[in-house]
């Protein structure tokens, strides 16, 4: 029953409703960094936006300016949160158990929930969507209106093409100047290419070396994990022009061996570079996946 909730959520286009459902009772923050909010030391005013707490409205300033303003305060440390979505063609892979659920839906909904958590904490958050060889970049900002912007761009993402080239990714990493939190969701299939690390893995490892806190979520279908594909069915790699491959029962052992080695290498790479890594199936309840991803980060810290 819990897993079928994913299919029910995927059937609605109201991403905010999905977020409220997933985050109900989750009660976890993303990081213990410096955040703007209702706390400690006054920093600045900003215009009131729907969703702000009324207790933070400066009523004296309202009387003078005839407009609502909210007091911002600074707490521990400024840490921007960056959401990194893999929206390449392989993310279109659907669940064979849950109608309407594919890897892209699961990944973007997980990141949308993280954006909502960041917004609740008063953190700045930005977005990078890798699709069709390009990076669609949304600069970091705060507040409910910015959350609506990010959610709209996540909802509009479509699985397409190959990952960006190294040159395109390097030009898109201008947010790397100040260390922040990078939450990346991908199927991990592009982590290693035939000639070594892919552009995606190189970019995330580079961010880690620049002292960003990189946390990776790799998502697969249950069929991909168990090699539970229909015997005799023909498949085409959506990111490679290699023609059709007909899957047979005899292919299963070799597939499981290659797949196991591939994802073990991702786990090893993350461990060696002190990056949080969590593997998930898109048939798992999304709230459980987020809870475990956050718990792994907390255990490391």
Secondary structure as a PSIPRED ss2 file (coil, helix, strand):
# PSIPRED VFORMAT (PSIPRED V4.0)

   1 X C   1.000  0.000  0.000
   2 X C   1.000  0.000  0.000
   3 X C   1.000  0.000  0.000
   4 X H   0.000  1.000  0.000
   5 X H   0.000  1.000  0.000
   6 X H   0.000  1.000  0.000
   7 X H   0.000  1.000  0.000
   8 X H   0.000  1.000  0.000
   9 X H   0.000  1.000  0.000
  10 X H   0.000  1.000  0.000
  11 X C   1.000  0.000  0.000
  12 X C   1.000  0.000  0.000
  13 X C   1.000  0.000  0.000
  14 X C   1.000  0.000  0.000
  15 X H   0.000  1.000  0.000
  16 X H   0.000  1.000  0.000
  17 X H   0.000  1.000  0.000
  18 X H   0.000  1.000  0.000
  19 X H   0.000  1.000  0.000
  20 X H   0.000  1.000  0.000
  21 X H   0.000  1.000  0.000
  22 X H   0.000  1.000  0.000
  23 X H   0.000  1.000  0.000
  24 X C   1.000  0.000  0.000
  25 X C   1.000  0.000  0.000
  26 X C   1.000  0.000  0.000
  27 X C   1.000  0.000  0.000
  28 X C   1.000  0.000  0.000
  29 X C   1.000  0.000  0.000
  30 X C   1.000  0.000  0.000
  31 X C   1.000  0.000  0.000
  32 X C   1.000  0.000  0.000
  33 X C   1.000  0.000  0.000
  34 X C   1.000  0.000  0.000
  35 X C   1.000  0.000  0.000
  36 X E   0.000  0.000  1.000
  37 X E   0.000  0.000  1.000
  38 X C   1.000  0.000  0.000
  39 X C   1.000  0.000  0.000
  40 X C   1.000  0.000  0.000
  41 X E   0.000  0.000  1.000
  42 X E   0.000  0.000  1.000
  43 X E   0.000  0.000  1.000
  44 X E   0.000  0.000  1.000
  45 X E   0.000  0.000  1.000
  46 X E   0.000  0.000  1.000
  47 X E   0.000  0.000  1.000
  48 X C   1.000  0.000  0.000
  49 X C   1.000  0.000  0.000
  50 X C   1.000  0.000  0.000
  51 X C   1.000  0.000  0.000
  52 X C   1.000  0.000  0.000
  53 X C   1.000  0.000  0.000
  54 X H   0.000  1.000  0.000
  55 X H   0.000  1.000  0.000
  56 X H   0.000  1.000  0.000
  57 X E   0.000  0.000  1.000
  58 X C   1.000  0.000  0.000
  59 X H   0.000  1.000  0.000
  60 X H   0.000  1.000  0.000
  61 X H   0.000  1.000  0.000
  62 X H   0.000  1.000  0.000
  63 X H   0.000  1.000  0.000
  64 X H   0.000  1.000  0.000
  65 X H   0.000  1.000  0.000
  66 X C   1.000  0.000  0.000
  67 X C   1.000  0.000  0.000
  68 X C   1.000  0.000  0.000
  69 X E   0.000  0.000  1.000
  70 X E   0.000  0.000  1.000
  71 X E   0.000  0.000  1.000
  72 X E   0.000  0.000  1.000
  73 X E   0.000  0.000  1.000
  74 X E   0.000  0.000  1.000
  75 X C   1.000  0.000  0.000
  76 X C   1.000  0.000  0.000
  77 X C   1.000  0.000  0.000
  78 X C   1.000  0.000  0.000
  79 X C   1.000  0.000  0.000
  80 X C   1.000  0.000  0.000
  81 X E   0.000  0.000  1.000
  82 X E   0.000  0.000  1.000
  83 X E   0.000  0.000  1.000
  84 X E   0.000  0.000  1.000
  85 X E   0.000  0.000  1.000
  86 X E   0.000  0.000  1.000
  87 X C   1.000  0.000  0.000
  88 X C   1.000  0.000  0.000
  89 X H   0.000  1.000  0.000
  90 X H   0.000  1.000  0.000
  91 X H   0.000  1.000  0.000
  92 X H   0.000  1.000  0.000
  93 X C   1.000  0.000  0.000
  94 X E   0.000  0.000  1.000
  95 X C   1.000  0.000  0.000
  96 X C   1.000  0.000  0.000
  97 X C   1.000  0.000  0.000
  98 X C   1.000  0.000  0.000
  99 X C   1.000  0.000  0.000
 100 X C   1.000  0.000  0.000
 101 X C   1.000  0.000  0.000
 102 X E   0.000  0.000  1.000
 103 X H   0.000  1.000  0.000
 104 X H   0.000  1.000  0.000
 105 X H   0.000  1.000  0.000
 106 X H   0.000  1.000  0.000
 107 X H   0.000  1.000  0.000
 108 X H   0.000  1.000  0.000
 109 X H   0.000  1.000  0.000
 110 X H   0.000  1.000  0.000
 111 X H   0.000  1.000  0.000
 112 X H   0.000  1.000  0.000
 113 X H   0.000  1.000  0.000
 114 X H   0.000  1.000  0.000
 115 X H   0.000  1.000  0.000
 116 X H   0.000  1.000  0.000
 117 X H   0.000  1.000  0.000
 118 X H   0.000  1.000  0.000
 119 X H   0.000  1.000  0.000
 120 X H   0.000  1.000  0.000
 121 X H   0.000  1.000  0.000
 122 X C   1.000  0.000  0.000
 123 X C   1.000  0.000  0.000
 124 X C   1.000  0.000  0.000
 125 X E   0.000  0.000  1.000
 126 X E   0.000  0.000  1.000
 127 X E   0.000  0.000  1.000
 128 X E   0.000  0.000  1.000
 129 X E   0.000  0.000  1.000
 130 X E   0.000  0.000  1.000
 131 X E   0.000  0.000  1.000
 132 X C   1.000  0.000  0.000
 133 X C   1.000  0.000  0.000
 134 X E   0.000  0.000  1.000
 135 X E   0.000  0.000  1.000
 136 X E   0.000  0.000  1.000
 137 X E   0.000  0.000  1.000
 138 X E   0.000  0.000  1.000
 139 X E   0.000  0.000  1.000
 140 X E   0.000  0.000  1.000
 141 X E   0.000  0.000  1.000
 142 X C   1.000  0.000  0.000
 143 X C   1.000  0.000  0.000
 144 X H   0.000  1.000  0.000
 145 X H   0.000  1.000  0.000
 146 X H   0.000  1.000  0.000
 147 X H   0.000  1.000  0.000
 148 X H   0.000  1.000  0.000
 149 X H   0.000  1.000  0.000
 150 X H   0.000  1.000  0.000
 151 X H   0.000  1.000  0.000
 152 X H   0.000  1.000  0.000
 153 X H   0.000  1.000  0.000
 154 X H   0.000  1.000  0.000
 155 X H   0.000  1.000  0.000
 156 X H   0.000  1.000  0.000
 157 X C   1.000  0.000  0.000
 158 X C   1.000  0.000  0.000
 159 X C   1.000  0.000  0.000
 160 X C   1.000  0.000  0.000
 161 X C   1.000  0.000  0.000
 162 X C   1.000  0.000  0.000
 163 X C   1.000  0.000  0.000
 164 X C   1.000  0.000  0.000
 165 X C   1.000  0.000  0.000
 166 X H   0.000  1.000  0.000
 167 X H   0.000  1.000  0.000
 168 X H   0.000  1.000  0.000
 169 X H   0.000  1.000  0.000
 170 X H   0.000  1.000  0.000
 171 X H   0.000  1.000  0.000
 172 X H   0.000  1.000  0.000
 173 X H   0.000  1.000  0.000
 174 X H   0.000  1.000  0.000
 175 X H   0.000  1.000  0.000
 176 X H   0.000  1.000  0.000
 177 X H   0.000  1.000  0.000
 178 X C   1.000  0.000  0.000
 179 X C   1.000  0.000  0.000
 180 X C   1.000  0.000  0.000
 181 X E   0.000  0.000  1.000
 182 X E   0.000  0.000  1.000
 183 X E   0.000  0.000  1.000
 184 X E   0.000  0.000  1.000
 185 X E   0.000  0.000  1.000
 186 X E   0.000  0.000  1.000
 187 X C   1.000  0.000  0.000
 188 X C   1.000  0.000  0.000
 189 X C   1.000  0.000  0.000
 190 X C   1.000  0.000  0.000
 191 X C   1.000  0.000  0.000
 192 X E   0.000  0.000  1.000
 193 X E   0.000  0.000  1.000
 194 X C   1.000  0.000  0.000
 195 X C   1.000  0.000  0.000
 196 X E   0.000  0.000  1.000
 197 X E   0.000  0.000  1.000
 198 X C   1.000  0.000  0.000
 199 X H   0.000  1.000  0.000
 200 X H   0.000  1.000  0.000
 201 X H   0.000  1.000  0.000
 202 X H   0.000  1.000  0.000
 203 X H   0.000  1.000  0.000
 204 X H   0.000  1.000  0.000
 205 X H   0.000  1.000  0.000
 206 X H   0.000  1.000  0.000
 207 X H   0.000  1.000  0.000
 208 X H   0.000  1.000  0.000
 209 X H   0.000  1.000  0.000
 210 X C   1.000  0.000  0.000
 211 X C   1.000  0.000  0.000
 212 X C   1.000  0.000  0.000
 213 X E   0.000  0.000  1.000
 214 X E   0.000  0.000  1.000
 215 X E   0.000  0.000  1.000
 216 X E   0.000  0.000  1.000
 217 X E   0.000  0.000  1.000
 218 X E   0.000  0.000  1.000
 219 X E   0.000  0.000  1.000
 220 X E   0.000  0.000  1.000
 221 X C   1.000  0.000  0.000
 222 X H   0.000  1.000  0.000
 223 X H   0.000  1.000  0.000
 224 X H   0.000  1.000  0.000
 225 X H   0.000  1.000  0.000
 226 X H   0.000  1.000  0.000
 227 X C   1.000  0.000  0.000
 228 X C   1.000  0.000  0.000
 229 X C   1.000  0.000  0.000
 230 X C   1.000  0.000  0.000
 231 X C   1.000  0.000  0.000
 232 X C   1.000  0.000  0.000
 233 X C   1.000  0.000  0.000
 234 X E   0.000  0.000  1.000
 235 X E   0.000  0.000  1.000
 236 X E   0.000  0.000  1.000
 237 X C   1.000  0.000  0.000
 238 X C   1.000  0.000  0.000
 239 X C   1.000  0.000  0.000
 240 X C   1.000  0.000  0.000
 241 X C   1.000  0.000  0.000
 242 X C   1.000  0.000  0.000
 243 X C   1.000  0.000  0.000
 244 X E   0.000  0.000  1.000
 245 X E   0.000  0.000  1.000
 246 X E   0.000  0.000  1.000
 247 X C   1.000  0.000  0.000
 248 X C   1.000  0.000  0.000
 249 X H   0.000  1.000  0.000
 250 X H   0.000  1.000  0.000
 251 X H   0.000  1.000  0.000
 252 X H   0.000  1.000  0.000
 253 X H   0.000  1.000  0.000
 254 X H   0.000  1.000  0.000
 255 X H   0.000  1.000  0.000
 256 X H   0.000  1.000  0.000
 257 X H   0.000  1.000  0.000
 258 X H   0.000  1.000  0.000
 259 X H   0.000  1.000  0.000
 260 X H   0.000  1.000  0.000
 261 X H   0.000  1.000  0.000
 262 X H   0.000  1.000  0.000
 263 X H   0.000  1.000  0.000
 264 X H   0.000  1.000  0.000
 265 X H   0.000  1.000  0.000
 266 X H   0.000  1.000  0.000
 267 X H   0.000  1.000  0.000
 268 X H   0.000  1.000  0.000
 269 X H   0.000  1.000  0.000
 270 X H   0.000  1.000  0.000
 271 X H   0.000  1.000  0.000
 272 X H   0.000  1.000  0.000
 273 X C   1.000  0.000  0.000
 274 X C   1.000  0.000  0.000
 275 X C   1.000  0.000  0.000
 276 X E   0.000  0.000  1.000
 277 X E   0.000  0.000  1.000
 278 X E   0.000  0.000  1.000
 279 X E   0.000  0.000  1.000
 280 X E   0.000  0.000  1.000
 281 X E   0.000  0.000  1.000
 282 X C   1.000  0.000  0.000
 283 X C   1.000  0.000  0.000
 284 X C   1.000  0.000  0.000
 285 X C   1.000  0.000  0.000
 286 X H   0.000  1.000  0.000
 287 X H   0.000  1.000  0.000
 288 X H   0.000  1.000  0.000
 289 X H   0.000  1.000  0.000
 290 X H   0.000  1.000  0.000
 291 X H   0.000  1.000  0.000
 292 X H   0.000  1.000  0.000
 293 X H   0.000  1.000  0.000
 294 X H   0.000  1.000  0.000
 295 X H   0.000  1.000  0.000
 296 X H   0.000  1.000  0.000
 297 X H   0.000  1.000  0.000
 298 X H   0.000  1.000  0.000
 299 X H   0.000  1.000  0.000
 300 X H   0.000  1.000  0.000
 301 X C   1.000  0.000  0.000
